[in-house]
């Protein structure tokens, strides 16, 4: 079997490999998508690449550089339509044509209006065989955040919960460390690393003084943006977030109209202020997420607290839920993971579909996707 006589089973294997390496870029490539590319000639892989930190170079450019002259006559397996526009780098479709790629298998199109079919058209016009759709659902799930930012002006939102079996996050006295075990906490840090930003409420900052960084030894990444929803500007100036704002991007979203004198100490510390319209209660969370999307954020992990979780759910803004649940029961006097929504009828209840569940040490990790969404939430997403 040669590259001029495609093997459907081999095509599936190679596009799966491209998807696997594309996932390495999650959390590191924003505002660009995380893309994987595998080059195959005469049945042998001659080059592989994925989008590099910061979004450049693109996956195709990395794979072509590794393949060198061996790319001529090869098949390229790409998880997203190759770009056709000039940015800081030349168009990837031109690079594929110049390298002599004979066939391109693309998992899904690029919704960016600067591309959106133009890359495929340019390849075909140059005589390259183009096949679209293999691995499409997995590719769309992988870059659902990128697509949502382009098409809706919002990032993908994952609500992360760490609770008891009865949905409690702390005792009545506020004790919460640690409900889940060390294995679950390591998994939570890995999940953080696959997102562009972490969002918490000011109550969480006051209660826990968190650092909000993915603490995984041996990993280098683009800094995770730390975002606080703080309508009343209660974040302490001596908090870890403010003290480290010059080292790690720290954004405080607060109501519009705050007095300059109140904002000045935060700005001097390196915090960036996001003015957001007020809502009842708190902030307009859709506007907050829209402001993050304008800054290039494609994937947000909301970590707490219960008021923020309720606000996001009430507004229909939670796309996925990552639920770490410990095998313990706290009882009704414990603090709930979500404040009252409230609901007048069961039909108004936000519903999610379980897509994965597995043991993590002594705890369980369940992933869910909003019921009306078509994007599955795989264990590596």
C-alpha positions in Angstrom: 0.0 0.0 0.0 1.5 3.4 -1.0 0.5 7.0 -0.4 -1.2 6.9 -3.9 -3.4 4.1 -2.7 -4.9 5.3 0.6 -5.6 2.7 3.4 -8.7 3.7 5.4 -7.4 2.0 8.5 -4.0 3.7 8.3 -5.8 7.0 7.7 -7.8 6.5 11.0 -4.6 5.7 12.9 -2.7 8.7 11.6 -5.5 11.2 12.2 -5.9 9.7 15.8 -2.1 10.3 16.3 -2.5 13.9 15.1 -5.3 14.4 17.5 -3.3 13.0 20.4 -0.3 15.3 19.8 -2.7 18.3 19.2 -3.9 17.9 22.8 -0.4 18.7 24.0 -1.0 22.3 23.0 -4.2 22.8 25.1 -3.8 25.7 27.4 -0.6 26.8 25.7 -1.7 28.1 22.3 -4.4 30.7 22.9 -5.7 32.7 21.1 -4.8 30.1 18.4 -6.2 26.6 18.3 -4.3 23.5 19.4 -3.5 21.6 16.2 -1.6 18.4 15.4 0.0 17.4 12.1 1.5 14.0 11.1 3.3 13.5 7.7 3.4 10.0 6.2 5.3 8.9 3.2 5.4 5.3 1.9 3.7 4.1 5.1 6.4 5.7 7.4 5.9 8.8 9.6 8.4 11.4 8.4 7.3 14.3 10.5 5.1 15.3 13.4 4.2 18.6 14.9 1.8 20.5 17.1 1.1 24.1 17.7 3.9 25.6 19.9 3.4 27.7 23.0 2.0 31.1 22.2 0.4 29.7 19.1 3.4 29.8 16.8 4.9 28.1 14.9 1.9 26.2 13.7 1.7 22.4 13.7 2.2 22.1 9.9 5.3 24.2 10.0 6.8 22.2 12.8 6.1 18.9 11.0 7.4 20.1 7.7 10.6 21.3 9.3 11.2 17.9 10.9 10.4 16.0 7.7 12.7 18.1 5.5 12.9 16.7 1.9 11.0 13.6 3.0 7.8 15.6 2.9 7.7 15.6 -0.9 4.9 13.2 -2.0 3.7 12.6 1.5 0.3 12.7 3.0 -0.4 15.3 5.7 -2.9 14.4 8.5 -4.1 17.7 10.1 -6.7 18.1 12.8 -7.8 21.6 11.6 -8.0 23.2 8.2 -4.6 24.7 7.3 -4.6 28.5 7.5 -4.7 30.5 4.3 -3.9 34.0 5.6 -0.8 35.9 6.4 -0.2 36.7 10.1 3.1 36.6 11.8 3.9 33.5 9.8 3.1 32.5 6.1 -0.1 30.5 5.3 0.3 26.8 6.2 -1.5 25.7 3.1 1.2 27.5 1.0 3.9 25.7 3.0 2.3 22.3 2.4 2.1 23.1 -1.4 5.7 24.3 -1.5 6.9 21.1 0.3 5.3 18.9 -2.4 2.6 17.4 -0.1 0.5 15.2 -2.4 -2.6 14.6 -0.2 -4.0 16.3 2.9 -6.5 14.6 5.3 -8.2 17.3 7.4 -10.4 16.4 10.4 -12.5 19.6 10.5 -12.7 23.0 8.9 -11.6 26.2 10.5 -14.5 28.6 11.5 -12.2 31.6 11.5 -13.6 33.8 8.6 -10.0 34.4 7.4 -9.8 30.7 6.6 -13.2 28.9 6.6 -12.7 26.8 3.5 -10.1 29.0 1.8 -7.3 26.8 2.9 -8.9 23.7 1.4 -9.7 25.6 -1.8 -6.1 26.7 -2.2 -4.8 23.2 -1.7 -7.2 21.8 -4.2 -6.4 24.5 -6.8 -2.7 23.5 -6.5 -3.6 19.9 -7.3 -3.3 18.6 -3.8 -5.8 15.8 -2.9 -8.0 17.0 0.0 -10.2 14.8 2.2 -12.3 16.4 5.0 -14.1 14.9 7.9 -12.1 12.0 9.3 -11.9 12.4 13.1 -14.2 15.5 12.8 -16.2 15.1 16.1 -13.0 14.6 18.2 -11.3 17.5 16.4 -14.3 19.8 17.0 -14.4 18.8 20.7 -10.7 19.4 21.0 -11.0 23.0 19.8 -14.5 23.8 20.9 -13.2 26.8 22.9 -11.5 28.2 19.8 -14.6 27.8 17.7 -16.9 29.2 20.5 -14.7 32.3 20.7 -14.7 32.8 16.9 -18.5 32.2 16.4 -20.0 33.4 19.6 -17.5 35.7 21.2 -17.3 33.6 24.3 -14.8 31.0 25.7 -15.7 27.5 26.6 -16.4 27.2 30.3 -15.6 24.2 32.5 -17.0 24.3 36.0 -14.6 22.3 38.3 -16.2 21.0 41.5 -14.5 19.1 44.4 -17.2 17.9 46.7 -18.5 15.1 49.0 -21.0 12.7 47.6 -23.8 15.0 48.8 -22.3 18.0 47.0 -20.7 19.8 50.0 -17.4 21.8 49.6 -16.8 22.7 53.2 -18.0 22.3 56.8 -20.3 24.8 58.4 -17.2 26.4 59.9 -15.5 26.7 56.5 -13.0 23.8 56.7 -12.4 22.4 53.2 -8.8 21.1 53.1 -8.8 18.5 52.0 -12.1 16.9 50.8 -10.4 15.0 48.0 -7.1 13.1 48.1 -3.7 14.0 46.6 -4.3 12.0 43.4 -7.4 14.1 42.7 -5.6 17.3 43.4 -2.8 16.4 41.0 -5.5 15.6 38.4 -7.0 19.0 39.1 -3.7 20.7 38.4 -3.4 18.8 35.2 -6.9 20.0 34.2 -5.9 23.6 35.0 -2.9 23.3 32.7 -5.2 22.5 29.7 -7.1 25.8 30.1 -6.2 29.4 29.3 -7.6 31.0 32.4 -8.9 30.2 35.8 -12.0 32.1 37.1 -12.9 32.5 40.8 -15.1 34.7 42.9 -13.8 37.2 45.4 -15.2 35.1 48.2 -12.9 32.3 47.3 -9.9 34.7 47.4 -11.0 35.9 50.8 -11.5 32.4 52.2 -8.5 30.6 50.7 -6.0 33.2 49.4 -5.3 30.8 46.5 -2.3 31.0 44.1 -4.3 29.6 41.1 -1.3 28.2 39.2 -0.9 24.7 37.7 1.7 23.2 39.9 3.0 20.2 37.9 6.7 19.5 38.2 8.7 19.5 35.0 6.1 21.3 32.9 6.7 24.6 31.1 3.7 26.5 29.8 2.3 29.8 28.8 1.2 31.6 32.0 -2.4 30.8 33.0 -4.4 33.9 33.3 -6.0 34.3 36.8 -9.3 36.1 36.8 -11.3 37.2 39.9 -15.0 38.2 39.6 -15.1 41.0 42.2 -17.9 43.4 41.8 -17.1 45.2 45.1 -13.3 45.1 44.7 -12.8 43.1 47.9 -9.6 41.3 46.7 -6.9 42.1 49.4 -3.9 44.0 48.2 -1.7 41.6 50.2 -3.3 38.5 48.6 -1.1 36.0 46.8 -2.8 36.9 43.5 -2.0 40.6 43.8 1.5 40.1 45.2 2.4 37.9 42.2 0.5 39.9 39.5 3.7 41.0 37.8 4.9 37.4 37.4 1.5 35.8 36.4 -1.3 37.5 34.5 -3.9 38.6 37.0 -7.1 40.2 36.0 -9.8 41.5 38.3 -13.2 42.0 36.8 -15.2 44.6 38.7 -18.2 46.8 38.1 -17.8 49.8 35.7 -17.5 53.1 37.4 -15.0 52.3 40.1 -13.2 55.4 41.3 -9.6 55.7 39.9 -8.2 56.1 43.4 -9.6 52.7 44.4 -8.2 51.0 41.3 -4.7 52.7 41.5 -3.1 50.3 44.1 -4.1 47.3 42.0 -2.8 48.8 38.8 0.5 49.7 40.5 0.8 46.0 41.6 0.5 44.8 38.0 -3.2 43.8 38.1 -5.2 44.4 35.0 -8.8 45.7 35.6 -11.7 44.5 33.5 -14.7 46.8 33.8 -17.9 44.8 33.6 -21.5 45.9 33.9 -23.3 45.1 37.1 -26.1 42.5 37.4 -28.1 41.1 40.2 -26.3 39.6 42.0 -22.8 40.7 41.2 -21.5 41.1 37.7 -22.8 40.4 34.2 -21.0 37.1 33.7 -21.7 36.9 30.0 -20.1 40.3 29.6 -17.1 39.1 31.8 -16.6 36.1 29.6 -16.9 38.2 26.5 -14.2 40.4 27.8 -12.0 37.4 28.3 -12.7 36.2 24.7 -11.7 39.6 23.4 -8.3 39.1 25.1 -7.9 35.8 23.3 -9.0 33.4 26.0 -10.6 30.2 24.5 -11.0 27.9 27.5 -11.9 29.0 31.1 -12.0 26.8 34.2 -14.3 28.2 36.9 -13.1 26.9 40.3 -15.3 28.6 42.8 -17.1 29.5 44.8 -20.7 28.5 45.2 -22.0 32.0 44.2 -20.0 32.1 41.0 -21.0 28.5 40.1 -24.7 29.5 40.6 -24.3 32.6 38.5 -22.7 30.8 35.6 -25.3 28.0 35.7 -28.2 30.4 36.0 -27.0 32.2 32.9 -26.5 29.0 30.9 -22.7 29.6 30.6 -21.3 26.3 31.9 -20.5 24.1 28.9 -18.7 21.3 30.9 -18.4 20.1 34.4 -15.4 18.4 35.9 -16.5 16.8 39.2 -14.1 15.4 41.7 -16.2 13.6 44.3 -14.9 12.1 47.5 -16.5 9.0 49.1 -17.8 10.9 52.1 -21.0 12.6 53.2 -21.0 15.8 55.1 -24.7 16.5 55.7 -27.0 19.4 55.3 -25.0 21.8 57.5 -22.1 21.6 55.1 -21.6 24.4 52.6 -23.1 23.5 49.1 -21.1 23.6 45.9 -23.8 25.8 44.3 -25.9 28.5 45.8 -29.6 28.6 45.2 -30.4 29.1 41.5 -33.5 29.1 42.3 -35.8 26.9 40.2 -39.5 27.1 39.9 -39.8 23.7 38.1 -37.6 20.7 37.3 -37.9 21.5 33.6 -35.7 24.6 34.4 -32.9 22.6 35.9 -29.6 22.8 34.0 -28.9 19.2 32.7 -25.6 17.6 31.8 -24.7 14.3 30.1 -22.0 12.1 31.6 -19.2 11.4 29.1 -16.6 9.8 31.3 -16.1 8.6 34.9 -13.0 7.0 36.5 -11.4 6.4 39.8 -8.7 8.9 40.9 -7.0 7.4 44.0 -9.7 7.0 46.6 -12.0 9.5 44.8 -13.9 9.6 41.5 -13.7 12.0 38.6 -16.8 12.5 36.4 -16.9 14.6 33.3 -20.1 16.0 32.0 -21.1 18.1 29.0 -24.2 20.3 28.6 -27.0 18.2 27.3 -27.7 20.3 24.2 -24.0 20.5 23.3 -22.6 18.2 20.5 -19.1 18.5 21.8 -18.0 15.6 24.0 -15.7 16.2 26.9 -13.1 13.4 26.6 -10.7 12.6 29.4 -7.9 14.4 27.6 -9.9 17.4 26.6 
